[in-house]
Amino acid sequence: MRSAWLAAAFLLTACGSHESNVEASQRTGILHFGNGDEPQDLDPHTVTGIPETHILMALFEGLVAKDPTDLGIRPGVAERWTLSEDQKTYTFHLRPDARWSNGEPVTAGDFVWSWRRALQPALGNLYAYMFYSIRGAAAFHAGRIVDFSRVGVRALDERTLEIQLIRPVPYFLQLLDHHSFYPINPRVIERFGATDERGTRWTRPGNFVGNGAFALDEWQLNRLLTLKRNVHYWDAARVRLDGIRFYPISSASTEERMFRAGQLHVIDRVPAEKIAVYRDEDPAALRITPFLGSYFYRFNVTVKPLDDPRVRRALALCIDRKQIVERITRGGQIPAGFLTPPETAGYVPPAGIPYDPETARALMAAAGFPGGSGFPELELQFNTDELHRKIATVIQQMWRRELGVHVALTSQDWKVQQSRESHLQYHISRGSWIGDYVDPTTFLDLFRGDGGNNRTGWNNARYDALLDAAARATDDTRRRALLRQAEQVLLDEAPILPLYIYTQVRLVSPRLCGWHPNLLDQHPYKHLWLAAPGARCP
């Protein structure tokens, strides 16, 4: 309700004044960003969502960065690096002018300290598995070793960081641009609590210290989060925005109205019924581009009857995915009974779970629920959003029509839904995954038995073994074949119900320059600027 109230207040202000946020931004240099939901936190080692990622990309910088046009790896905090002949040892040389937002130098020791924290078991970092290609990282995270000096990360001096891998990893540099690898300031963390303590006040205004192009200025919970330029950022001369304002607006319809009223430069979601309107009336604002993301439902396999793969498979087989993307989402999404987007670094996924209600009914009968008889009422939860509700409603109807089962629908606040998933306090839950790097493992590693983001309770030894074998494979053809076998195991066991592959459907003001479409939908803020009055973006 607070987000909706805030939006209404801005719309009323727009009607009663002569200058919108977009118009004023040409004078103030402030980017106004519709960010969907209230962020869980600003700790890069504990958060997982897209709303958080949008903000963290402005507040922090890793060893490397990505080119905003082609996602090519570019220097970040590290000005250069070398790779050993066996492709297992990286040596990074940090910039002498890399600074925290409080003016302190960013050192190689800060990275070592940060990654040790990210791997401490008590912290509960859901992305800890992304470090496992580093020698000793998995053992440290599992508690099998407690001496971090045995992990392959060490500071050779204040400006030189060495990383030793257990095997060559072709996408390792891409990992280093992910927020789980961002450095955090050890002195600040220790001032507000234990190293492995979650949710301390170090992420609040006045306490927060980052190393990105922007610094935290103000955070009004459920209303507004404001960033300002980081004057100590090493590349501050390149930064052309004076600040960013992120608005947590859970309603896509409200976001669209604010965009139309000139209160927002960017929104991530466009109501499906508005897509055709913008195609006809404002095509310059509508951006529909390929996106490395998958929309699916999670099953909690620890509760009955979802502990039976026949039941899970039956629920997945009676979904008409084509109807969902054509009648509900309407943004060019790809109906998919598989998880990994096609042609991710050349990978071709399995055929996937088809639309086959007859087989679904037979499986449900074999599981002891003929015609839905005796099937308990389950709950399907989703984070608050009109599109998620529409999809859930249609799926609820398909299950009732094809299988004779009833599933109740429950809308949850983003934070509540994430918490319930993490504690396996749900039956069925809407999920999605946006690739962190361009490789199929960014999707398939998600459902490893020890994966922090798995959140289904599913654990399959053969699946994990196939992923391990793929990681060891030196031949790319064999590696892809092993990954495909692993995905087939996932689909046969069906701890998830895949629905479609995303496109990115958003509205962007023509006055916002430097915004380039790319597969990961990453737009580094230091490359963005606002066109001067009367000027156009090049």
C-alpha positions in Angstrom: 0.0 0.0 0.0 2.8 2.4 0.7 4.2 2.1 -2.8 0.8 2.8 -4.3 0.4 5.8 -2.0 3.8 7.1 -3.0 3.0 6.7 -6.7 -0.3 8.5 -6.2 1.4 11.4 -4.5 3.9 11.8 -7.3 1.1 11.7 -9.9 -0.8 14.4 -8.0 2.4 16.5 -7.8 2.8 16.1 -11.5 -0.7 17.4 -12.2 -0.2 20.4 -9.9 3.2 21.5 -11.2 4.6 22.5 -14.6 7.7 20.3 -14.4 7.9 16.6 -14.3 10.8 14.5 -12.9 11.9 13.8 -16.4 11.9 17.4 -17.3 13.6 18.5 -14.1 16.3 15.8 -14.6 17.8 17.8 -17.5 18.6 20.4 -14.9 19.3 18.2 -11.9 21.0 15.2 -13.5 18.9 12.8 -11.5 17.8 9.4 -12.9 14.4 8.2 -11.7 14.2 4.4 -11.8 11.1 2.3 -11.2 12.5 -0.7 -9.3 9.6 -3.0 -8.7 10.0 -4.1 -5.1 11.6 -2.9 -1.9 15.1 -4.3 -1.7 15.7 -6.9 1.0 19.0 -5.3 1.9 22.1 -3.8 0.3 24.6 -6.4 1.4 26.0 -8.0 -1.8 26.8 -11.2 0.0 23.2 -11.9 1.3 20.8 -10.7 -1.3 19.6 -12.5 -4.5 16.9 -10.4 -6.3 16.8 -8.1 -9.3 15.6 -5.0 -7.3 18.7 -5.4 -5.2 21.0 -6.0 -8.1 19.9 -2.8 -9.8 21.1 -0.8 -6.8 24.2 -2.8 -6.0 25.6 -2.2 -9.5 25.7 1.5 -8.7 27.1 1.1 -5.2 29.9 -1.4 -5.8 32.4 -2.5 -8.4 34.3 -5.8 -8.7 37.7 -6.6 -10.1 36.3 -6.4 -13.6 33.3 -4.8 -15.3 31.2 -5.4 -18.4 31.0 -3.3 -21.6 27.5 -1.9 -21.8 27.1 -2.7 -25.5 28.5 -6.2 -25.9 29.1 -7.5 -22.3 32.8 -7.8 -23.0 35.0 -8.0 -19.9 36.7 -4.7 -19.1 38.9 -3.5 -16.2 37.1 -2.6 -13.0 39.0 -2.2 -9.7 41.7 -4.2 -11.4 43.5 -2.2 -14.1 45.0 -5.4 -15.6 45.5 -9.1 -15.0 47.4 -12.1 -16.2 46.5 -15.8 -16.5 48.9 -18.7 -16.1 49.7 -21.1 -18.9 47.7 -23.8 -17.3 44.7 -21.3 -17.1 44.3 -21.9 -13.3 46.0 -18.9 -11.7 44.9 -15.3 -12.2 46.9 -12.4 -10.9 45.0 -9.1 -10.7 46.7 -5.7 -10.3 44.5 -3.2 -8.6 44.3 0.5 -9.5 46.4 2.8 -7.2 43.5 5.3 -7.2 40.7 2.8 -6.3 38.9 4.2 -3.3 36.1 3.4 -1.0 33.4 6.1 -0.7 34.9 7.2 2.6 38.3 7.9 0.8 40.1 4.8 2.1 42.1 2.8 -0.5 40.6 -0.4 -1.8 43.2 -3.1 -1.3 43.8 -6.7 -2.3 43.4 -7.6 1.4 39.9 -6.1 1.3 39.0 -8.6 -1.4 40.5 -11.5 0.5 38.6 -10.5 3.7 35.3 -10.0 1.7 35.5 -13.4 0.0 36.3 -15.1 3.3 33.1 -13.5 4.7 31.1 -14.5 1.7 32.1 -18.1 2.3 31.5 -18.3 6.0 28.8 -20.9 6.6 26.9 -18.8 9.2 26.4 -15.9 6.8 24.1 -18.0 4.6 25.3 -16.6 1.3 23.0 -18.2 -1.3 25.6 -17.6 -4.0 28.5 -19.2 -2.2 28.6 -22.0 -4.8 29.7 -19.5 -7.4 33.1 -19.5 -5.6 33.6 -23.3 -5.8 35.8 -23.2 -8.8 38.4 -21.5 -6.5 40.7 -24.0 -4.8 39.5 -24.9 -1.3 36.4 -22.6 -1.4 33.8 -25.4 -1.3 35.6 -27.1 1.6 35.8 -23.8 3.6 32.1 -23.1 3.0 31.2 -26.6 4.1 33.3 -26.2 7.2 35.7 -29.0 6.2 38.5 -26.6 6.6 38.6 -23.5 8.8 41.9 -22.0 7.8 41.2 -19.6 4.9 44.8 -19.5 4.0 44.2 -22.9 2.4 41.7 -21.3 0.0 43.2 -20.2 -3.3 42.9 -16.4 -2.7 45.7 -14.3 -1.4 47.0 -10.8 -1.4 50.6 -10.7 -2.7 50.8 -7.1 -1.7 48.3 -4.2 -1.2 47.6 -4.0 -4.9 48.1 -7.6 -6.2 45.6 -10.3 -5.8 46.2 -14.0 -6.8 43.4 -16.5 -7.4 44.0 -20.2 -7.9 41.3 -22.3 -9.5 40.9 -26.1 -9.3 40.4 -26.3 -13.1 40.2 -23.9 -16.0 36.9 -22.1 -16.0 36.1 -20.3 -19.3 33.5 -17.9 -17.8 35.4 -17.1 -14.6 36.0 -13.5 -15.4 32.2 -13.1 -15.9 31.7 -14.3 -12.4 33.9 -11.6 -11.0 31.4 -8.9 -12.1 28.6 -10.6 -10.0 27.6 -8.9 -6.8 28.6 -11.9 -4.7 32.2 -11.1 -5.6 32.0 -7.4 -4.8 34.4 -6.2 -2.0 33.0 -4.7 1.1 34.8 -2.5 3.6 36.0 -4.7 6.6 36.4 -1.8 9.0 32.7 -0.8 8.4 31.3 -4.3 8.8 33.2 -5.0 12.0 32.0 -1.7 13.5 28.4 -2.8 13.3 28.5 -6.5 14.3 30.1 -9.9 13.7 31.7 -10.7 10.4 29.1 -13.3 9.6 26.1 -11.5 11.0 23.3 -10.7 8.6 21.1 -7.6 8.6 23.3 -5.2 10.7 23.0 -1.5 10.3 26.1 -1.1 8.1 23.9 -0.9 5.0 22.0 2.2 6.3 22.6 5.8 5.3 25.4 7.4 7.3 27.0 4.0 7.8 27.2 2.6 4.3 30.5 2.5 2.5 30.9 1.2 -1.1 33.4 1.5 -3.9 31.1 2.1 -6.9 30.3 5.1 -9.0 27.5 6.2 -6.6 27.1 6.3 -2.8 24.0 5.8 -0.6 22.4 9.1 0.4 18.9 8.3 1.7 16.7 5.2 2.3 13.1 5.7 3.2 11.8 2.1 3.5 9.0 1.2 1.1 9.2 4.7 -0.4 12.5 5.8 -1.9 16.2 5.0 -2.1 18.5 7.8 -3.2 22.1 7.6 -4.4 24.5 10.4 -5.1 27.8 10.6 -6.9 30.8 8.9 -5.2 33.4 11.7 -5.4 36.1 9.2 -4.5 35.4 6.8 -7.3 38.5 6.2 -9.5 36.6 6.9 -12.7 34.4 9.8 -11.3 35.3 12.0 -14.3 33.3 9.6 -16.6 30.2 9.7 -14.4 27.6 12.1 -15.9 24.6 11.4 -13.7 24.4 13.4 -10.5 22.3 10.9 -8.7 19.7 8.0 -9.0 16.4 7.6 -7.3 15.0 4.1 -7.0 11.3 3.7 -6.4 9.9 0.4 -4.9 6.6 0.1 -6.8 5.1 -3.4 -6.7 2.3 -2.5 -9.1 3.2 -2.6 -12.8 0.2 -0.5 -13.7 1.2 2.2 -11.2 4.7 2.2 -12.6 3.4 2.6 -16.1 1.2 5.6 -15.1 4.2 7.2 -13.4 6.2 6.8 -16.6 3.5 8.2 -18.7 3.2 11.2 -16.3 7.0 11.9 -16.7 7.9 10.8 -13.1 10.1 7.9 -14.1 12.8 7.5 -16.8 12.8 3.6 -16.7 10.4 0.9 -15.7 11.1 -2.8 -15.8 7.6 -4.0 -16.3 4.9 -3.0 -18.8 1.3 -4.2 -18.2 0.6 -6.7 -21.0 -2.5 -4.8 -22.2 -0.3 -1.7 -22.7 2.3 -3.2 -24.9 0.3 -2.9 -28.1 -0.7 0.7 -27.1 3.0 1.7 -26.9 3.8 -0.1 -30.1 1.3 2.1 -31.8 1.6 5.4 -29.9 5.1 5.6 -28.4 7.4 3.0 -30.1 10.5 5.0 -29.1 9.9 4.3 -25.4 9.0 0.6 -25.7 12.1 -1.7 -25.6 11.5 -5.4 -26.1 14.8 -7.3 -26.3 16.1 -10.9 -25.8 16.8 -11.6 -22.1 18.7 -14.4 -20.5 16.0 -15.4 -18.1 13.6 -18.2 -17.3 10.1 -18.0 -15.6 9.1 -21.1 -13.6 7.4 -22.5 -10.5 9.2 -24.2 -7.7 7.8 -27.3 -6.0 8.6 -28.0 -2.3 9.4 -31.7 -2.7 9.6 -32.2 1.1 5.8 -32.0 1.5 3.2 -34.6 0.3 2.1 -35.2 -2.3 4.8 -33.1 -4.0 7.4 -35.5 -2.8 6.1 -37.8 -5.6 7.8 -37.0 -9.0 4.7 -38.4 -10.8 2.5 -35.7 -9.2 5.0 -32.9 -10.0 5.3 -34.2 -13.6 1.5 -34.4 -13.9 1.1 -30.8 -12.8 3.8 -29.7 -15.3 2.3 -31.7 -18.2 -1.1 -30.1 -18.3 0.1 -26.5 -18.7 -0.6 -24.9 -22.1 2.5 -22.6 -22.2 1.7 -21.2 -25.7 -1.6 -19.9 -24.4 0.1 -18.1 -21.5 2.6 -16.2 -23.6 0.1 -15.4 -26.4 -2.8 -14.3 -24.2 -1.3 -13.1 -21.0 2.4 -11.9 -21.3 2.2 -10.8 -24.9 5.8 -9.6 -25.0 7.4 -12.1 -27.4 8.3 -14.6 -24.6 9.2 -18.1 -25.7 7.0 -20.9 -24.3 9.4 -23.4 -22.7 9.1 -26.7 -20.9 12.8 -26.5 -20.2 14.9 -24.2 -17.9 17.9 -23.0 -19.8 17.3 -20.4 -22.6 18.2 -21.8 -26.0 21.6 -20.9 -27.5 23.1 -19.8 -24.2 26.8 -20.0 -25.3 25.8 -22.5 -28.0 23.9 -24.8 -25.7 20.7 -26.5 -26.9 18.4 -27.6 -24.1 16.3 -30.8 -24.1 12.9 -30.8 -25.8 11.3 -30.1 -22.5 8.1 -31.0 -20.8 5.3 -30.9 -23.4 1.6 -30.1 -23.1 0.1 -33.5 -22.6 -3.0 -33.6 -20.3 -3.7 -37.2 -21.1 -0.4 -38.4 -19.7 -0.8 -36.0 -16.8 -4.1 -37.7 -15.8 -2.5 -41.1 -16.1 0.4 -40.1 -13.8 -2.0 -38.6 -11.3 -4.0 -41.8 -11.2 -0.9 -43.9 -10.8 0.1 -41.7 -7.9 -3.3 -42.5 -6.2 -5.3 -39.4 -7.2 -7.6 -40.5 -10.1 -9.6 -37.5 -11.3 -8.1 -35.5 -8.5 -9.9 -37.7 -5.9 -8.2 -37.4 -2.5 -5.8 -34.8 -3.6 -5.2 -32.2 -0.8 -5.6 -28.5 -1.4 -2.2 -26.9 -2.0 -1.2 -23.3 -2.0 0.5 -21.5 -4.9 2.3 -18.3 -3.7 3.6 -15.5 -5.9 5.1 -12.0 -5.1 2.6 -9.2 -5.5 2.2 -8.3 -9.2 -0.7 -8.2 -11.6 1.1 -10.4 -14.2 2.0 -13.1 -11.7 -1.6 -13.2 -10.5 -3.0 -13.6 -14.0 -0.6 -16.4 -14.8 -1.3 -18.2 -11.5 -5.1 -17.8 -12.1 -4.9 -19.5 -15.5 -2.7 -22.3 -14.2 -5.1 -22.8 -11.3 -7.9 -23.2 -13.9 -5.8 -25.6 -16.0 -5.1 -27.9 -13.0 -8.8 -27.9 -12.0 -10.0 -28.6 -15.6 -7.4 -31.2 -16.6 -6.7 -32.9 -13.2 -9.6 -32.1 -10.9 -7.3 -30.6 -8.3 -7.7 -27.3 -6.5 -4.8 -25.0 -5.6 -5.3 -21.8 -3.6 -3.6 -18.6 -4.7 -1.7 -16.4 -2.2 0.0 -13.1 -3.0 3.1 -12.3 -0.9 5.3 -9.3 -0.4 8.6 -9.9 -2.1 10.6 -10.2 1.2 8.0 -12.6 2.7 8.0 -14.8 -0.4 11.8 -15.0 -0.4 11.9 -15.9 3.3 9.2 -18.6 2.9 11.1 -20.1 0.0 14.4 -20.1 1.9 12.8 -22.0 4.8 10.7 -24.3 2.6 7.5 -22.9 4.1 5.4 -23.2 0.9 3.9 -25.8 -1.5 4.3 -24.1 -4.9 6.0 -20.8 -5.5 6.6 -18.6 -8.4 10.2 -18.4 -9.4 12.5 -17.0 -12.0 16.1 -16.9 -12.8 18.1 -14.3 -14.7 21.5 -15.4 -15.9 24.4 -14.0 -13.9 26.8 -14.8 -16.8 26.4 -16.2 -20.3 26.8 -20.0 -19.8 24.2 -22.7 -19.1 25.7 -23.4 -15.7 24.3 -20.2 -14.4 20.9 -21.9 -14.7 21.8 -25.6 -14.0 24.0 -25.0 -11.0 20.9 -23.4 -9.4 19.5 -26.8 -8.6 22.5 -28.6 -7.2 21.7 -30.3 -3.9 23.9 -27.9 -2.0 22.9 -24.8 -4.0 21.8 -22.0 -1.8 19.3 -20.8 -4.4 17.8 -24.3 -5.0 15.0 -23.8 -2.4 13.0 -26.9 -3.5 14.4 -29.5 -1.1 15.3 -31.6 -4.2 18.7 -33.3 -4.2 19.7 -35.7 -6.9 23.2 -37.4 -6.9 23.1 -38.1 -10.6 22.3 -34.5 -11.5 25.2 -33.2 -9.4 27.5 -35.8 -10.8 26.7 -34.8 -14.4 27.4 -31.2 -13.6 30.7 -32.1 -11.9 31.6 -34.2 -15.0 30.7 -31.2 -17.3 33.0 -29.0 -15.2 35.9 -31.3 -15.7 35.3 -31.8 -19.4 37.9 -30.2 -21.7 36.0 -30.8 -24.9 33.2 -28.3 -25.3 30.9 -30.6 -27.3 31.1 -33.2 -24.5 30.6 -30.5 -21.9 27.4 -29.4 -23.5 26.2 -33.0 -23.9 26.7 -33.6 -20.1 24.9 -30.4 -19.2 22.0 -31.5 -21.5 21.8 -34.9 -19.7 21.7 -33.0 -16.4 18.9 -30.8 -17.5 17.0 -33.9 -18.7 17.3 -35.4 -15.2 15.9 -32.1 -13.8 12.9 -32.2 -16.1 12.2 -35.9 -15.5 12.2 -35.3 -11.7 10.4 -32.0 -12.1 11.2 -30.1 -8.9 10.3 -27.1 -11.0 7.6 -26.3 -13.6 9.2 -24.3 -16.4 6.8 -21.9 -18.2 8.6 -19.5 -20.5 11.9 -17.8 -21.5 11.8 -14.1 -20.8 12.1 -11.1 -23.1 12.9 -7.8 -21.5 9.8 -5.6 -21.9 10.4 -2.1 -20.4 9.8 1.6 -21.0 12.8 3.9 -21.3 12.7 7.6 -21.8 14.2 8.8 -25.1 16.0 11.4 -23.0 18.1 8.7 -21.2 21.2 8.1 -23.2 23.8 5.3 -23.2 21.2 2.6 -22.6 22.1 -0.4 -24.8 20.2 -3.6 -25.1 22.1 -6.7 -24.1 21.4 -10.3 -23.1 22.0 -9.8 -19.3 20.1 -6.5 -19.3 23.0 -4.8 -17.5 23.4 -1.0 -17.9 26.3 0.4 -15.9 25.1 3.7 -14.6 28.5 5.5 -15.2 27.8 5.1 -18.9 24.3 6.7 -18.8 23.5 10.4 -19.1 20.4 12.6 -19.6 20.1 14.6 -22.8 20.2 18.4 -22.5 17.0 20.3 -23.3 16.3 20.1 -27.0 19.1 17.6 -27.6 18.9 14.0 -28.6 20.8 10.9 -27.7 23.5 10.0 -30.2 
